[in-house]
């Protein structure tokens, strides 16, 4: 994504994500659902419980069943992308989030 002018930071766990959010501001978070220590759903819920937290969180998952998008949006995610990631879908999500 760097070649598209996007600065990317990555972490390896939900716990590490929570720690980074305390000290850094991000425009968007792509949250893998399957992570060690704490899954993406639990991490998203903890982030959203932080007072003043308003960063959009997009579910990133291999779960591409027919109702997966509805499922993750109803859990509180701001967007959904299925793996493998298709670059045009990623661009669309970035545009949608940017317009809100």
C-alpha positions, 0 to 999 in steps of 0.5 A, a space after each residue: 500500500 505504500 506505493 499508493 501513498 498509504 503508510 502501513 503499520 502492523 501488529 501481531 496480536 489484539 493485545 499489541 493493537 490495544 497498546 499501539 492505539 493508546 499511543 498512536 492515532 490511525 485513520 483506519 484499522 484493518 482487523 484480522 479476525 483470527 489473531 493470537 491471545 485475543 481474536 479480532 472481534 474481542 479486540 474491536 469491542 475493546 477498542 470501541 469501549 475506549 472513551 473517544 475512540 472513533 477510528 473505523 475498524 474493518 474486519 479482515 477475514 477468510 470467512 466469505 460465506 454469504 452472510 459474513 459481511 452482514 455478520 461482521 457489520 452487525 458485530 460493530 465493524 465499520 467495514 468488511 473485506 474477505 481474504 484473499 484481498 482484491 485490491 479494488 475492494 480495498 480501494 473501495 473500502 478506503 473510499 467509503 471510510 474516507 467519505 464518512 
